[in-house]
Amino acid sequence: MLVDTIKSDLVKAMKAGDKDKISCLRLILSAFKYKQVESKKELDDAEALQVLRTQVKQVTDSYEQYKQGGREDLAANEEKNLAILKSYLPQELSDEEIGGIVKRIVAETSATKKDFGMVMKKTMAEVSGRADGKRVSAVVSQLLH
């Protein structure tokens, strides 16, 4: 289970004295605990992945803000956190793989440009977190021209 893997990695990081990783993993575990208390049940892997994706989005936003603000020191820290967080996510699909999925869905449903929403919904369900919505949207709009 993802939560157990992260807990185990935290122990390893503590033994190794990796302060950056310890800090990041504690942040993730805290987010998991918050979600667990909110939902009043143990998190399964799908819920844990969703929490992890939310953390990735927040760290990415922080990174971009720091870059724009000229705070290279803070941006570098967020970049390290982003690498740690992404290491726990499933492998992302390439644009070509997303395109293949979209082409198949369009062929199956005979979708046209006005069916953009339906194609997006079916594609996002199929990629299930292995691709960012913005990338999927760009591929769908390109293929439904």
N, CA and C atoms as an extended XYZ file, in Angstrom:
435
Properties=species:S:1:pos:R:3:atomname:S:1:resname:S:1:resid:I:1 pbc="F F F"
N         0.831       -1.182        0.000 N   MET     1
C         0.000        0.000        0.000 CA  MET     1
C         0.881        1.254        0.000 C   MET     1
N         0.439        2.287       -0.664 N   LEU     2
C         1.219        3.507       -0.837 CA  LEU     2
C         1.571        4.157        0.505 C   LEU     2
N         0.610        4.228        1.409 N   VAL     3
C         0.857        4.869        2.714 CA  VAL     3
C         1.965        4.119        3.459 C   VAL     3
N         1.897        2.790        3.425 N   ASP     4
C         2.925        1.981        4.103 CA  ASP     4
C         4.295        2.170        3.463 C   ASP     4
N         4.324        2.254        2.148 N   THR     5
C         5.582        2.476        1.431 CA  THR     5
C         6.214        3.800        1.853 C   THR     5
N         5.406        4.829        1.944 N   ILE     6
C         5.916        6.147        2.323 CA  ILE     6
C         6.388        6.140        3.777 C   ILE     6
N         5.659        5.463        4.655 N   LYS     7
C         6.092        5.359        6.059 CA  LYS     7
C         7.441        4.647        6.139 C   LYS     7
N         7.581        3.577        5.385 N   SER     8
C         8.832        2.817        5.361 CA  SER     8
C         9.975        3.679        4.825 C   SER     8
N         9.693        4.433        3.765 N   ASP     9
C        10.714        5.315        3.187 CA  ASP     9
C        11.101        6.430        4.158 C   ASP     9
N        10.151        6.882        4.975 N   LEU    10
C        10.446        7.907        5.975 CA  LEU    10
C        11.453        7.365        6.994 C   LEU    10
N        11.238        6.137        7.429 N   VAL    11
C        12.165        5.521        8.386 CA  VAL    11
C        13.562        5.420        7.770 C   VAL    11
N        13.630        5.001        6.502 N   LYS    12
C        14.919        4.891        5.804 CA  LYS    12
C        15.589        6.264        5.698 C   LYS    12
N        14.794        7.283        5.374 N   ALA    13
C        15.345        8.635        5.236 CA  ALA    13
C        15.850        9.150        6.584 C   ALA    13
N        15.148        8.806        7.652 N   MET    14
C        15.578        9.237        8.990 CA  MET    14
C        16.901        8.574        9.358 C   MET    14
N        17.027        7.294        9.042 N   LYS    15
C        18.274        6.579        9.324 CA  LYS    15
C        19.428        7.138        8.495 C   LYS    15
N        19.120        7.568        7.276 N   ALA    16
C        20.144        8.114        6.384 CA  ALA    16
C        20.426        9.589        6.677 C   ALA    16
N        19.552       10.237        7.435 N   GLY    17
C        19.744       11.651        7.760 CA  GLY    17
C        19.426       12.587        6.611 C   GLY    17
N        18.549       12.168        5.701 N   ASP    18
C        18.163       12.965        4.530 CA  ASP    18
C        17.051       13.938        4.934 C   ASP    18
N        17.450       15.142        5.359 N   LYS    19
C        16.496       16.109        5.915 CA  LYS    19
C        15.430       16.550        4.909 C   LYS    19
N        15.822       16.739        3.649 N   ASP    20
C        14.848       17.161        2.639 CA  ASP    20
C        13.759       16.108        2.451 C   ASP    20
N        14.178       14.858        2.352 N   LYS    21
C        13.222       13.778        2.138 CA  LYS    21
C        12.347       13.573        3.377 C   LYS    21
N        12.948       13.676        4.553 N   ILE    22
C        12.179       13.532        5.798 CA  ILE    22
C        11.065       14.572        5.841 C   ILE    22
N        11.417       15.804        5.560 N   SER    23
C        10.452       16.903        5.592 CA  SER    23
C         9.312       16.664        4.595 C   SER    23
N         9.664       16.274        3.391 N   CYS    24
C         8.663       16.059        2.343 CA  CYS    24
C         7.751       14.882        2.682 C   CYS    24
N         8.331       13.780        3.137 N   LEU    25
C         7.528       12.602        3.468 CA  LEU    25
C         6.613       12.862        4.656 C   LEU    25
N         7.081       13.638        5.614 N   ARG    26
C         6.214       13.997        6.752 CA  ARG    26
C         5.032       14.835        6.278 C   ARG    26
N         5.288       15.711        5.327 N   LEU    27
C         4.219       16.527        4.746 CA  LEU    27
C         3.166       15.635        4.082 C   LEU    27
N         3.620       14.643        3.324 N   ILE    28
C         2.701       13.721        2.650 CA  ILE    28
C         1.887       12.941        3.685 C   ILE    28
N         2.580       12.391        4.675 N   LEU    29
C         1.883       11.602        5.694 CA  LEU    29
C         0.876       12.445        6.461 C   LEU    29
N         1.207       13.709        6.687 N   SER    30
C         0.282       14.621        7.348 CA  SER    30
C        -0.974       14.821        6.487 C   SER    30
N        -0.783       14.982        5.192 N   ALA    31
C        -1.918       15.146        4.275 CA  ALA    31
C        -2.774       13.878        4.261 C   ALA    31
N        -2.115       12.712        4.289 N   PHE    32
C        -2.850       11.446        4.346 CA  PHE    32
C        -3.692       11.381        5.618 C   PHE    32
N        -3.079       11.741        6.735 N   LYS    33
C        -3.766       11.681        8.030 CA  LYS    33
C        -4.963       12.631        8.044 C   LYS    33
N        -4.778       13.811        7.492 N   TYR    34
C        -5.865       14.796        7.421 CA  TYR    34
C        -7.039       14.224        6.630 C   TYR    34
N        -6.729       13.625        5.481 N   LYS    35
C        -7.776       13.037        4.627 CA  LYS    35
C        -8.446       11.857        5.331 C   LYS    35
N        -7.644       11.072        6.039 N   GLN    36
C        -8.178        9.921        6.767 CA  GLN    36
C        -9.150       10.366        7.856 C   GLN    36
N        -8.794       11.402        8.601 N   VAL    37
C        -9.673       11.928        9.645 CA  VAL    37
C       -10.941       12.500        9.019 C   VAL    37
N       -10.775       13.201        7.903 N   GLU    38
C       -11.912       13.810        7.215 CA  GLU    38
C       -12.901       12.751        6.718 C   GLU    38
N       -12.376       11.653        6.161 N   SER    39
C       -13.249       10.614        5.606 CA  SER    39
C       -13.648        9.560        6.642 C   SER    39
N       -13.036        9.615        7.819 N   LYS    40
C       -13.334        8.703        8.934 CA  LYS    40
C       -13.109        7.235        8.574 C   LYS    40
N       -12.116        6.980        7.711 N   LYS    41
C       -11.759        5.598        7.379 CA  LYS    41
C       -10.329        5.562        6.859 C   LYS    41
N        -9.766        4.366        6.834 N   GLU    42
C        -8.415        4.196        6.297 CA  GLU    42
C        -8.425        4.528        4.812 C   GLU    42
N        -7.350        5.121        4.332 N   LEU    43
C        -7.253        5.444        2.911 CA  LEU    43
C        -6.845        4.212        2.111 C   LEU    43
N        -7.508        4.004        0.974 N   ASP    44
C        -7.029        2.967        0.065 CA  ASP    44
C        -6.028        3.624       -0.893 C   ASP    44
N        -5.424        2.836       -1.758 N   ASP    45
C        -4.392        3.368       -2.643 CA  ASP    45
C        -4.917        4.460       -3.575 C   ASP    45
N        -6.151        4.310       -4.066 N   ALA    46
C        -6.715        5.317       -4.980 CA  ALA    46
C        -6.859        6.664       -4.266 C   ALA    46
N        -7.338        6.637       -3.034 N   GLU    47
C        -7.495        7.878       -2.269 CA  GLU    47
C        -6.133        8.477       -1.918 C   GLU    47
N        -5.187        7.619       -1.568 N   ALA    48
C        -3.844        8.093       -1.248 CA  ALA    48
C        -3.200        8.740       -2.479 C   ALA    48
N        -3.405        8.143       -3.648 N   LEU    49
C        -2.870        8.729       -4.883 CA  LEU    49
C        -3.493       10.083       -5.159 C   LEU    49
N        -4.788       10.214       -4.895 N   GLN    50
C        -5.458       11.497       -5.111 CA  GLN    50
C        -4.873       12.573       -4.201 C   GLN    50
N        -4.617       12.214       -2.942 N   VAL    51
C        -4.001       13.153       -1.993 CA  VAL    51
C        -2.602       13.524       -2.495 C   VAL    51
N        -1.874       12.534       -2.972 N   LEU    52
C        -0.524       12.763       -3.480 CA  LEU    52
C        -0.544       13.697       -4.690 C   LEU    52
N        -1.513       13.496       -5.586 N   ARG    53
C        -1.632       14.378       -6.762 CA  ARG    53
C        -1.939       15.816       -6.336 C   ARG    53
N        -2.771       15.962       -5.317 N   THR    54
C        -3.090       17.296       -4.794 CA  THR    54
C        -1.816       17.952       -4.256 C   THR    54
N        -1.010       17.176       -3.550 N   GLN    55
C         0.250       17.698       -3.018 CA  GLN    55
C         1.179       18.114       -4.165 C   GLN    55
N         1.247       17.297       -5.211 N   VAL    56
C         2.096       17.623       -6.370 CA  VAL    56
C         1.641       18.944       -6.980 C   VAL    56
N         0.330       19.116       -7.126 N   LYS    57
C        -0.201       20.357       -7.706 CA  LYS    57
C         0.156       21.558       -6.828 C   LYS    57
N         0.016       21.419       -5.515 N   GLN    58
C         0.332       22.519       -4.606 CA  GLN    58
C         1.817       22.874       -4.661 C   GLN    58
N         2.665       21.866       -4.677 N   VAL    59
C         4.108       22.117       -4.720 CA  VAL    59
C         4.495       22.741       -6.060 C   VAL    59
N         3.873       22.281       -7.141 N   THR    60
C         4.141       22.858       -8.462 CA  THR    60
C         3.750       24.333       -8.485 C   THR    60
N         2.589       24.646       -7.928 N   ASP    61
C         2.147       26.045       -7.860 CA  ASP    61
C         3.126       26.889       -7.043 C   ASP    61
N         3.566       26.359       -5.908 N   SER    62
C         4.529       27.078       -5.072 CA  SER    62
C         5.828       27.310       -5.824 C   SER    62
N         6.290       26.277       -6.518 N   TYR    63
C         7.523       26.371       -7.294 CA  TYR    63
C         7.425       27.506       -8.312 C   TYR    63
N         6.312       27.539       -9.045 N   GLU    64
C         6.123       28.581      -10.061 CA  GLU    64
C         6.059       29.969       -9.430 C   GLU    64
N         5.399       30.086       -8.293 N   GLN    65
C         5.309       31.372       -7.594 CA  GLN    65
C         6.693       31.851       -7.160 C   GLN    65
N         7.478       30.935       -6.601 N   TYR    66
C         8.822       31.296       -6.147 CA  TYR    66
C         9.706       31.700       -7.323 C   TYR    66
N         9.574       30.999       -8.440 N   LYS    67
C        10.358       31.322       -9.632 CA  LYS    67
C        10.014       32.735      -10.118 C   LYS    67
N         8.717       33.027      -10.179 N   GLN    68
C         8.269       34.343      -10.627 CA  GLN    68
C         8.723       35.435       -9.672 C   GLN    68
N         8.763       35.107       -8.392 N   GLY    69
C         9.160       36.087       -7.385 CA  GLY    69
C        10.658       36.223       -7.226 C   GLY    69
N        11.425       35.441       -7.991 N   GLY    70
C        12.876       35.539       -7.920 CA  GLY    70
C        13.480       34.884       -6.688 C   GLY    70
N        12.741       34.004       -6.032 N   ARG    71
C        13.240       33.317       -4.830 CA  ARG    71
C        13.793       31.946       -5.240 C   ARG    71
N        14.979       31.959       -5.819 N   GLU    72
C        15.589       30.733       -6.334 CA  GLU    72
C        15.850       29.709       -5.236 C   GLU    72
N        16.171       30.164       -4.018 N   ASP    73
C        16.435       29.240       -2.917 CA  ASP    73
C        15.189       28.429       -2.573 C   ASP    73
N        14.042       29.110       -2.476 N   LEU    74
C        12.789       28.419       -2.161 CA  LEU    74
C        12.313       27.574       -3.339 C   LEU    74
N        12.540       28.070       -4.557 N   ALA    75
C        12.152       27.316       -5.755 CA  ALA    75
C        12.945       26.013       -5.830 C   ALA    75
N        14.226       26.059       -5.494 N   ALA    76
C        15.060       24.856       -5.530 CA  ALA    76
C        14.555       23.828       -4.517 C   ALA    76
N        14.127       24.293       -3.348 N   ASN    77
C        13.583       23.394       -2.334 CA  ASN    77
C        12.295       22.732       -2.821 C   ASN    77
N        11.428       23.521       -3.442 N   GLU    78
C        10.169       22.975       -3.960 CA  GLU    78
C        10.436       21.997       -5.104 C   GLU    78
N        11.483       22.261       -5.879 N   GLU    79
C        11.844       21.358       -6.973 CA  GLU    79
C        12.267       19.995       -6.417 C   GLU    79
N        13.009       19.995       -5.315 N   LYS    80
C        13.399       18.740       -4.651 CA  LYS    80
C        12.158       18.002       -4.156 C   LYS    80
N        11.247       18.743       -3.520 N   ASN    81
C        10.011       18.137       -3.019 CA  ASN    81
C         9.188       17.536       -4.150 C   ASN    81
N         9.148       18.245       -5.275 N   LEU    82
C         8.394       17.775       -6.433 CA  LEU    82
C         8.954       16.453       -6.944 C   LEU    82
N        10.268       16.344       -6.992 N   ALA    83
C        10.901       15.104       -7.453 CA  ALA    83
C        10.566       13.944       -6.512 C   ALA    83
N        10.577       14.216       -5.211 N   ILE    84
C        10.252       13.174       -4.230 CA  ILE    84
C         8.791       12.746       -4.387 C   ILE    84
N         7.898       13.718       -4.486 N   LEU    85
C         6.470       13.407       -4.621 CA  LEU    85
C         6.187       12.617       -5.891 C   LEU    85
N         6.764       13.058       -6.996 N   LYS    86
C         6.498       12.401       -8.278 CA  LYS    86
C         7.026       10.969       -8.317 C   LYS    86
N         8.025       10.674       -7.488 N   SER    87
C         8.567        9.315       -7.480 CA  SER    87
C         7.537        8.304       -6.965 C   SER    87
N         6.502        8.763       -6.290 N   TYR    88
C         5.463        7.867       -5.773 CA  TYR    88
C         4.249        7.771       -6.694 C   TYR    88
N         4.211        8.593       -7.727 N   LEU    89
C         3.099        8.546       -8.672 CA  LEU    89
C         3.357        7.493       -9.741 C   LEU    89
N         2.284        6.933      -10.328 N   PRO    90
C         2.490        5.990      -11.434 CA  PRO    90
C         3.142        6.705      -12.618 C   PRO    90
N         3.802        5.942      -13.480 N   GLN    91
C         4.474        6.500      -14.651 CA  GLN    91
C         3.475        7.259      -15.519 C   GLN    91
N         3.829        8.489      -15.898 N   GLU    92
C         2.938        9.296      -16.739 CA  GLU    92
C         2.922        8.775      -18.175 C   GLU    92
N         1.781        8.945      -18.827 N   LEU    93
C         1.652        8.559      -20.228 CA  LEU    93
C         2.252        9.642      -21.121 C   LEU    93
N         2.791        9.238      -22.247 N   SER    94
C         3.310       10.208      -23.208 CA  SER    94
C         2.139       10.781      -24.012 C   SER    94
N         2.387       11.876      -24.726 N   ASP    95
C         1.343       12.471      -25.562 CA  ASP    95
C         0.892       11.496      -26.644 C   ASP    95
N         1.829       10.674      -27.140 N   GLU    96
C         1.485        9.689      -28.172 CA  GLU    96
C         0.529        8.637      -27.605 C   GLU    96
N         0.806        8.188      -26.376 N   GLU    97
C        -0.069        7.193      -25.744 CA  GLU    97
C        -1.450        7.786      -25.480 C   GLU    97
N        -1.487        9.033      -25.029 N   ILE    98
C        -2.771        9.707      -24.805 CA  ILE    98
C        -3.508        9.829      -26.130 C   ILE    98
N        -2.779       10.206      -27.180 N   GLY    99
C        -3.373       10.330      -28.513 CA  GLY    99
C        -3.987        9.027      -28.985 C   GLY    99
N        -3.314        7.923      -28.716 N   GLY   100
C        -3.841        6.616      -29.108 CA  GLY   100
C        -5.152        6.304      -28.404 C   GLY   100
N        -5.210        6.613      -27.123 N   ILE   101
C        -6.439        6.392      -26.351 CA  ILE   101
C        -7.564        7.270      -26.889 C   ILE   101
N        -7.248        8.549      -27.148 N   VAL   102
C        -8.261        9.486      -27.652 CA  VAL   102
C        -8.751        9.042      -29.028 C   VAL   102
N        -7.841        8.639      -29.916 N   LYS   103
C        -8.245        8.180      -31.257 CA  LYS   103
C        -9.184        6.986      -31.166 C   LYS   103
N        -8.885        6.051      -30.273 N   ARG   104
C        -9.735        4.871      -30.120 CA  ARG   104
C       -11.122        5.280      -29.617 C   ARG   104
N       -11.163        6.186      -28.623 N   ILE   105
C       -12.452        6.633      -28.085 CA  ILE   105
C       -13.252        7.370      -29.153 C   ILE   105
N       -12.590        8.221      -29.928 N   VAL   106
C       -13.265        8.956      -30.997 CA  VAL   106
C       -13.808        7.976      -32.034 C   VAL   106
N       -13.019        6.949      -32.394 N   ALA   107
C       -13.472        5.954      -33.374 CA  ALA   107
C       -14.658        5.147      -32.843 C   ALA   107
N       -14.604        4.776      -31.568 N   GLU   108
C       -15.680        3.980      -30.967 CA  GLU   108
C       -16.989        4.755      -30.872 C   GLU   108
N       -16.890        6.054      -30.608 N   THR   109
C       -18.094        6.859      -30.352 CA  THR   109
C       -18.483        7.747      -31.535 C   THR   109
N       -17.681        7.753      -32.595 N   SER   110
C       -17.911        8.647      -33.741 CA  SER   110
C       -18.068       10.090      -33.271 C   SER   110
N       -17.221       10.500      -32.357 N   ALA   111
C       -17.306       11.827      -31.752 CA  ALA   111
C       -16.894       12.917      -32.737 C   ALA   111
N       -17.514       14.071      -32.564 N   THR   112
C       -17.151       15.251      -33.339 CA  THR   112
C       -16.688       16.327      -32.357 C   THR   112
N       -16.401       17.498      -32.897 N   LYS   113
C       -15.889       18.590      -32.062 CA  LYS   113
C       -16.834       18.934      -30.912 C   LYS   113
N       -18.150       18.816      -31.164 N   LYS   114
C       -19.129       19.167      -30.121 CA  LYS   114
C       -19.180       18.136      -28.995 C   LYS   114
N       -18.557       16.976      -29.193 N   ASP   115
C       -18.526       15.924      -28.171 CA  ASP   115
C       -17.272       15.992      -27.308 C   ASP   115
N       -16.629       17.146      -27.286 N   PHE   116
C       -15.370       17.322      -26.546 CA  PHE   116
C       -15.496       16.851      -25.099 C   PHE   116
N       -16.536       17.280      -24.414 N   GLY   117
C       -16.723       16.945      -23.000 CA  GLY   117
C       -16.831       15.444      -22.772 C   GLY   117
N       -17.587       14.779      -23.632 N   MET   118
C       -17.762       13.333      -23.502 CA  MET   118
C       -16.436       12.604      -23.738 C   MET   118
N       -15.682       13.034      -24.745 N   VAL   119
C       -14.388       12.409      -25.041 CA  VAL   119
C       -13.416       12.650      -23.881 C   VAL   119
N       -13.410       13.862      -23.339 N   MET   120
C       -12.539       14.174      -22.187 CA  MET   120
C       -12.880       13.277      -21.004 C   MET   120
N       -14.164       13.137      -20.721 N   LYS   121
C       -14.603       12.335      -19.582 CA  LYS   121
C       -14.144       10.883      -19.734 C   LYS   121
N       -14.363       10.309      -20.904 N   LYS   122
C       -13.972        8.919      -21.150 CA  LYS   122
C       -12.450        8.758      -21.109 C   LYS   122
N       -11.738        9.729      -21.668 N   THR   123
C       -10.270        9.651      -21.685 CA  THR   123
C        -9.710        9.770      -20.282 C   THR   123
N       -10.195       10.731      -19.503 N   MET   124
C        -9.697       10.921      -18.134 CA  MET   124
C        -9.978        9.683      -17.280 C   MET   124
N       -11.127        9.036      -17.507 N   ALA   125
C       -11.435        7.809      -16.764 CA  ALA   125
C       -10.438        6.713      -17.119 C   ALA   125
N       -10.044        6.667      -18.376 N   GLU   126
C        -9.127        5.614      -18.821 CA  GLU   126
C        -7.674        5.865      -18.395 C   GLU   126
N        -7.236        7.121      -18.435 N   VAL   127
C        -5.844        7.396      -18.048 CA  VAL   127
C        -5.690        7.410      -16.530 C   VAL   127
N        -6.771        7.550      -15.815 N   SER   128
C        -6.841        7.491      -14.347 CA  SER   128
C        -5.588        7.973      -13.633 C   SER   128
N        -5.315        9.246      -13.788 N   GLY   129
C        -4.223        9.860      -13.048 CA  GLY   129
C        -2.834        9.660      -13.623 C   GLY   129
N        -2.728        9.046      -14.785 N   ARG   130
C        -1.408        8.862      -15.377 CA  ARG   130
C        -1.086        9.975      -16.368 C   ARG   130
N        -1.973       10.985      -16.426 N   ALA   131
C        -1.727       12.135      -17.288 CA  ALA   131
C        -2.465       13.341      -16.722 C   ALA   131
N        -1.868       14.506      -16.885 N   ASP   132
C        -2.452       15.757      -16.424 CA  ASP   132
C        -3.630       16.139      -17.315 C   ASP   132
N        -4.674       16.682      -16.716 N   GLY   133
C        -5.866       17.072      -17.461 CA  GLY   133
C        -5.584       18.084      -18.558 C   GLY   133
N        -4.635       18.994      -18.319 N   LYS   134
C        -4.295       20.003      -19.333 CA  LYS   134
C        -3.709       19.342      -20.577 C   LYS   134
N        -2.838       18.355      -20.370 N   ARG   135
C        -2.237       17.643      -21.505 CA  ARG   135
C        -3.295       16.860      -22.265 C   ARG   135
N        -4.186       16.191      -21.532 N   VAL   136
C        -5.247       15.415      -22.179 CA  VAL   136
C        -6.147       16.346      -22.974 C   VAL   136
N        -6.503       17.482      -22.389 N   SER   137
C        -7.357       18.458      -23.066 CA  SER   137
C        -6.723       18.941      -24.366 C   SER   137
N        -5.417       19.202      -24.333 N   ALA   138
C        -4.721       19.665      -25.541 CA  ALA   138
C        -4.751       18.602      -26.625 C   ALA   138
N        -4.535       17.349      -26.251 N   VAL   139
C        -4.542       16.267      -27.241 CA  VAL   139
C        -5.929       16.065      -27.809 C   VAL   139
N        -6.955       16.091      -26.945 N   VAL   140
C        -8.345       15.906      -27.399 CA  VAL   140
C        -8.733       17.024      -28.357 C   VAL   140
N        -8.444       18.270      -27.995 N   SER   141
C        -8.829       19.393      -28.871 CA  SER   141
C        -8.080       19.341      -30.192 C   SER   141
N        -6.829       18.880      -30.178 N   GLN   142
C        -6.050       18.752      -31.410 CA  GLN   142
C        -6.649       17.674      -32.318 C   GLN   142
N        -7.091       16.567      -31.739 N   LEU   143
C        -7.614       15.456      -32.534 CA  LEU   143
C        -9.074       15.633      -32.943 C   LEU   143
N        -9.800       16.521      -32.277 N   LEU   144
C       -11.211       16.761      -32.627 CA  LEU   144
C       -11.400       18.006      -33.501 C   LEU   144
N       -10.349       18.531      -34.042 N   HIS   145
C       -10.426       19.776      -34.834 CA  HIS   145
C       -11.443       19.731      -35.900 C   HIS   145
